[in-house]
Amino acid sequence: MNKKDNKLIIYQTKTGELEFRGDFIKETIWANLDQIASVFGRDKSVISRHIKNIFKDGELNRDSVVAFFATTASDGKIYNVEYFNLDMIISVGYRANSKQATKFRQWATKILKKHIIDGYTIHKKLVVKNYQQFLKSVEDVKNILPPEVLMNTSDVLELVSLFADTWLSLDAYDRNIFIGKKTTKKKISLTSKKLSDNLMELKNILIKKGEATDIFGLEREKGSISGIVGNVMQSFGGKDLYGSVEEKASYLLYFMVKNHPFVDGNKRSGAYAFIWFLNQAKILDKSKMTSPALTALTILVAESNPKEKNKVIQLILSLLR
C-alpha cells in the first residue's frame, strides 16, 4: 500500500508483524480505510463497522486518531480523505476476523509478553546495522558499575536510550580525545541555605504524601550541604573551577548522591537538586530528562564505581550539552 504524499508503505509480514516504510513528520503513521482493509484481509465495510464500534465503545477518541489529508485519486482529482493513526490500526487488528488479523494478534501478544517479562523489546531488523554498538553500549553502562552491582535491565536500557548519542564521546574520552560541546556560561547563585530551603520543601511534600519520614534529608554531619555547595561553586583566581552551568549541575548530582550527606533520601534529594538547579538556570530539557530517565541516571550515579567518577561526570555532561 502506498500513499504517495507521505511516502507511506504499510504491510504485514508472514509472522503477523506490521512493518512501515516512509518519511514520517509526526511520531505515528496514518492509513486510510482501503489500506487497513488490505492489511487485515477484510472488506472495507467490515473495517468501517469495526471503526464505528471502537468509537462507540469509547476505546479511542475520534479527534485523537482521525485526520484528513488531501489525496490525489486515480482520476487525477484531489480529495480530502479520512486517515486513521497507528492506534486505530492496532485496535482494528484485535477485532478483525481473518487469518492476517489472527497472525497480527499472535505477534502483538508475543511482543507485549516480551515487554512485560523482560522490561523491553528489541526490533532486530531496525538495529541490526548497529547491533554490536548497542550491545557495547549496554556493556559500557555495566562497566561503570562495580562487579557486584546489578542494575535492572530496564534501567540499563533507559540509559542506553537516554545517552544514545554519547557513547562515541565516551569512547573518545577513554582515548583522551574527548571533544567538548557548547556549554552554558552564566552566573547562577547557589548557596547552602537556598539549596537546603528547597530540599526542605521536597521533604514536606514527601511527608504529606506518606513517602518520607522525619529522618529524610537529615544531615549526617552538620555542614555536609555547605561542603557540597562549596565544592560545586569553588573558584580560584576569580574564576570558577567548574566554569559552566552543566558542569556545576553534574557535580552537584554526583556529590549529593555519592557523598551520602543525609541519613535518608540521598538519591531523591540529589535528583531533586539536579533538576532544581537546571531549572534555575533555564536549561532543563523536560523532553529528555523524563522521570524514568532521571531515575535511571540517579541509580547509575549511586551504584557507579568511585574509580569511574570522571567517566560518570562526562556521561552526565554529554546529556546536558
C-alpha positions as CSV (number, residue, x, y, z in Angstrom):
1,M,0.0,0.0,0.0
2,N,1.3,3.4,-0.8
3,K,0.2,6.9,0.0
4,K,2.5,9.0,-2.2
5,D,2.0,12.3,-0.3
6,N,3.6,10.9,2.8
7,K,5.7,8.2,1.1
8,L,3.9,5.6,3.3
9,I,4.1,1.9,2.8
10,I,2.4,-0.4,5.3
11,Y,2.3,-4.2,5.1
12,Q,2.0,-7.3,7.2
13,T,4.7,-9.9,7.2
14,K,4.1,-13.7,7.3
15,T,4.5,-13.7,11.0
16,G,1.8,-11.1,11.5
17,E,4.2,-8.2,12.2
18,L,3.2,-4.8,10.9
19,E,6.1,-3.0,9.1
20,F,6.1,0.6,7.9
21,R,8.4,2.3,5.5
22,G,8.5,6.0,4.7
23,D,9.3,9.5,5.9
24,F,7.2,10.5,8.9
25,I,7.0,14.0,10.3
26,K,4.9,13.0,13.3
27,E,5.6,10.2,15.7
28,T,2.8,8.0,14.2
29,I,1.6,6.7,10.8
30,W,-1.6,7.2,9.0
31,A,-3.6,4.8,6.9
32,N,-6.9,5.1,5.1
33,L,-9.8,2.6,5.1
34,D,-8.5,0.8,1.9
35,Q,-5.1,0.4,3.4
36,I,-6.3,-1.0,6.8
37,A,-8.7,-3.4,4.9
38,S,-5.8,-4.7,2.8
39,V,-3.5,-5.2,5.8
40,F,-6.1,-7.4,7.7
41,G,-7.6,-9.0,4.6
42,R,-11.2,-7.8,5.2
43,D,-13.7,-5.9,3.2
44,K,-13.9,-2.1,3.7
45,S,-17.4,-2.3,5.0
46,V,-16.2,-4.7,7.8
47,I,-13.3,-2.5,8.7
48,S,-15.6,0.5,8.7
49,R,-18.0,-1.3,11.1
50,H,-15.1,-2.1,13.5
51,I,-14.0,1.5,13.5
52,K,-17.6,2.7,14.3
53,N,-17.8,0.2,17.2
54,I,-14.4,1.3,18.5
55,F,-15.6,4.9,18.7
56,K,-19.0,3.7,20.1
57,D,-17.3,1.7,22.9
58,G,-15.1,4.7,23.8
59,E,-11.9,2.6,23.1
60,L,-10.5,5.6,21.1
61,N,-11.4,9.2,20.7
62,R,-12.1,10.3,17.2
63,D,-10.4,13.6,17.5
64,S,-7.1,11.9,18.5
65,V,-6.9,9.2,15.9
66,V,-8.5,10.8,12.7
67,A,-7.1,13.2,10.3
68,F,-8.0,14.3,6.8
69,F,-5.3,14.6,4.1
70,A,-5.6,15.9,0.5
71,T,-5.0,12.9,-1.6
72,T,-4.8,12.5,-5.4
73,A,-7.2,9.8,-6.6
74,S,-6.8,7.6,-9.7
75,D,-8.9,10.1,-11.7
76,G,-6.3,12.8,-11.1
77,K,-8.6,14.8,-8.8
78,I,-7.7,15.8,-5.2
79,Y,-10.0,14.7,-2.4
80,N,-9.9,15.1,1.4
81,V,-9.6,11.5,2.5
82,E,-10.1,10.2,6.1
83,Y,-7.0,8.6,7.6
84,F,-6.5,6.8,10.9
85,N,-3.4,6.6,13.0
86,L,-1.4,3.7,14.4
87,D,-3.7,3.3,17.5
88,M,-6.7,2.7,15.3
89,I,-4.8,0.2,13.1
90,I,-3.8,-1.8,16.1
91,S,-7.4,-1.7,17.6
92,V,-8.9,-2.9,14.3
93,G,-6.3,-5.7,14.3
94,Y,-7.6,-7.0,17.6
95,R,-11.2,-7.0,16.3
96,A,-10.9,-8.2,12.7
97,N,-11.6,-11.9,12.0
98,S,-9.2,-13.1,9.3
99,K,-6.0,-15.2,9.1
100,Q,-4.0,-12.0,8.7
101,A,-5.6,-10.5,11.8
102,T,-5.0,-13.7,13.8
103,K,-1.3,-13.6,12.9
104,F,-1.2,-10.0,13.9
105,R,-2.7,-10.7,17.3
106,Q,-0.3,-13.6,17.9
107,W,2.6,-11.4,17.0
108,A,1.4,-8.4,19.1
109,T,0.7,-10.6,22.1
110,K,4.2,-12.1,21.9
111,I,5.7,-8.6,21.8
112,L,3.6,-7.5,24.7
113,K,4.5,-10.6,26.8
114,K,8.2,-10.0,26.0
115,H,8.0,-6.4,27.1
116,I,6.2,-7.2,30.4
117,I,8.6,-10.1,31.3
118,D,11.9,-8.6,30.2
119,G,11.1,-5.0,30.5
120,Y,12.0,-4.2,26.9
121,T,11.7,-5.4,23.3
122,I,14.2,-5.1,20.5
123,H,13.3,-4.9,16.8
124,K,16.4,-6.7,15.5
125,K,15.7,-5.6,11.9
126,L,15.9,-2.0,13.0
127,V,19.1,-2.3,15.0
128,V,20.9,-4.9,13.0
129,K,23.3,-2.4,11.4
130,N,24.2,-1.1,14.9
131,Y,23.5,-4.1,17.0
132,Q,27.1,-4.6,18.1
133,Q,27.3,-1.0,19.1
134,F,24.1,-1.4,21.0
135,L,25.5,-4.4,22.9
136,K,28.7,-2.4,23.6
137,S,26.6,0.4,25.0
138,V,25.0,-1.9,27.4
139,E,28.4,-3.2,28.5
140,D,29.6,0.4,28.8
141,V,26.9,1.0,31.4
142,K,27.7,-2.2,33.3
143,N,31.5,-1.5,33.3
144,I,30.9,1.8,35.1
145,L,29.4,-0.2,37.9
146,P,31.3,-2.4,40.5
147,P,31.2,-6.1,39.6
148,E,28.8,-7.0,42.5
149,V,26.2,-4.4,41.4
150,L,23.3,-5.5,39.2
151,M,21.1,-2.9,37.6
152,N,17.7,-3.7,36.3
153,T,17.6,-4.4,32.6
154,S,15.0,-1.6,32.1
155,D,17.3,0.9,33.9
156,V,20.3,-0.1,31.7
157,L,18.2,0.2,28.5
158,E,16.7,3.5,29.7
159,L,20.3,4.9,30.0
160,V,21.3,3.4,26.6
161,S,18.3,5.2,25.1
162,L,18.9,8.4,27.0
163,F,22.5,8.6,26.1
164,A,22.2,7.2,22.6
165,D,24.4,9.9,21.1
166,T,27.0,10.0,23.8
167,W,28.7,6.6,23.6
168,L,31.1,7.7,20.9
169,S,32.0,10.6,23.1
170,L,32.8,8.2,25.9
171,D,35.0,6.2,23.7
172,A,36.8,9.4,22.7
173,Y,37.1,10.2,26.4
174,D,38.7,6.8,27.0
175,R,41.3,7.7,24.4
176,N,41.8,11.2,25.8
177,I,40.4,12.9,22.8
178,F,37.1,13.9,24.3
179,I,35.7,16.8,22.3
180,G,33.8,19.3,24.4
181,K,30.5,20.7,23.2
182,K,28.9,24.1,23.7
183,T,28.2,24.8,27.3
184,T,26.2,27.5,29.1
185,K,28.2,30.3,30.7
186,K,26.1,32.3,33.1
187,K,26.2,33.2,36.7
188,I,23.9,31.1,38.8
189,S,23.5,31.8,42.5
190,L,23.8,28.6,44.7
191,T,24.1,28.8,48.4
192,S,23.7,26.1,51.0
193,K,20.8,28.0,52.5
194,K,18.9,28.2,49.2
195,L,19.5,24.5,48.5
196,S,18.6,23.5,52.0
197,D,15.4,25.5,51.9
198,N,14.3,23.9,48.6
199,L,15.2,20.4,49.9
200,M,13.1,21.1,53.0
201,E,10.1,21.9,50.6
202,L,10.7,18.5,49.0
203,K,10.8,16.8,52.4
204,N,7.5,18.4,53.4
205,I,5.8,17.3,50.2
206,L,7.0,13.7,50.6
207,I,6.0,13.5,54.2
208,K,2.5,14.8,53.3
209,K,2.3,12.1,50.7
210,G,3.5,9.4,53.1
211,E,6.7,8.8,51.1
212,A,9.2,10.1,53.7
213,T,9.7,10.3,57.4
214,D,11.4,12.9,59.7
215,I,14.8,11.5,59.1
216,F,14.6,12.2,55.4
217,G,17.1,14.9,54.4
218,L,18.6,14.9,57.9
219,E,22.3,15.7,57.7
220,R,24.7,13.0,58.9
221,E,27.1,15.7,59.9
222,K,26.4,19.4,60.3
223,G,27.8,21.4,57.3
224,S,27.5,18.5,54.8
225,I,25.4,20.5,52.3
226,S,27.6,23.6,52.8
227,G,30.6,21.4,51.9
228,I,29.0,20.1,48.7
229,V,27.9,23.6,47.6
230,G,31.4,24.9,48.4
231,N,32.9,22.2,46.1
232,V,30.5,22.9,43.3
233,M,30.8,26.7,43.4
234,Q,34.5,26.9,44.3
235,S,36.8,29.4,42.4
236,F,40.4,30.1,42.1
237,G,41.9,33.4,41.0
238,G,38.5,34.8,40.4
239,K,37.5,32.0,38.0
240,D,35.0,29.2,38.8
241,L,36.6,25.8,38.9
242,Y,33.6,24.4,37.1
243,G,33.0,27.1,34.5
244,S,29.7,26.1,33.0
245,V,26.2,25.5,34.4
246,E,26.3,22.0,33.0
247,E,29.5,21.1,34.9
248,K,28.1,22.6,38.2
249,A,24.8,20.6,37.8
250,S,26.7,17.4,37.0
251,Y,29.0,17.7,40.1
252,L,26.0,18.7,42.2
253,L,24.2,15.5,41.3
254,Y,27.3,13.4,41.8
255,F,28.3,14.8,45.2
256,M,24.7,14.8,46.5
257,V,24.3,11.2,45.7
258,K,27.8,9.8,46.3
259,N,28.8,11.7,49.4
260,H,25.7,10.5,51.3
261,P,25.2,13.8,53.2
262,F,21.9,12.6,54.6
263,V,20.7,9.8,56.9
264,D,17.9,9.1,54.4
265,G,16.9,10.3,51.0
266,N,20.3,10.9,49.3
267,K,19.2,9.7,45.8
268,R,15.9,11.6,45.8
269,S,17.5,14.7,47.2
270,G,20.3,14.5,44.7
271,A,17.9,14.1,41.8
272,Y,15.7,17.0,43.0
273,A,18.7,19.3,43.5
274,F,19.9,18.4,40.0
275,I,16.6,19.2,38.3
276,W,16.1,22.3,40.5
277,F,19.5,23.7,39.6
278,L,18.9,23.1,35.9
279,N,15.5,24.8,36.1
280,Q,17.0,27.8,37.9
281,A,19.5,28.1,35.0
282,K,16.7,27.7,32.5
283,I,18.4,24.9,30.6
284,L,16.2,22.0,31.8
285,D,15.1,19.9,28.8
286,K,12.0,18.1,30.1
287,S,11.6,16.2,26.9
288,K,14.9,14.4,27.5
289,M,15.0,14.4,31.3
290,T,11.9,12.4,31.9
291,S,11.1,10.8,35.3
292,P,12.3,7.3,34.2
293,A,15.5,8.8,32.7
294,L,16.2,10.8,35.8
295,T,15.6,7.7,38.0
296,A,18.0,5.5,35.9
297,L,20.6,8.2,35.8
298,T,20.5,8.7,39.6
299,I,20.8,5.0,40.1
300,L,23.8,4.8,37.8
301,V,25.5,7.6,39.8
302,A,24.6,5.9,43.1
303,E,25.9,2.5,42.1
304,S,28.8,3.6,40.0
305,N,32.4,2.7,40.9
306,P,34.1,5.7,42.6
307,K,37.1,5.0,40.3
308,E,34.8,5.8,37.4
309,K,33.9,9.3,38.7
310,N,35.3,11.2,35.7
311,K,33.5,9.0,33.2
312,V,30.2,9.3,35.1
313,I,30.6,13.1,35.1
314,Q,31.3,13.1,31.4
315,L,28.3,11.0,30.8
316,I,26.0,13.5,32.6
317,L,27.7,16.4,30.8
318,S,27.1,14.7,27.4
319,L,23.4,14.5,28.2
320,L,23.2,18.2,29.2
321,R,25.2,19.6,26.2
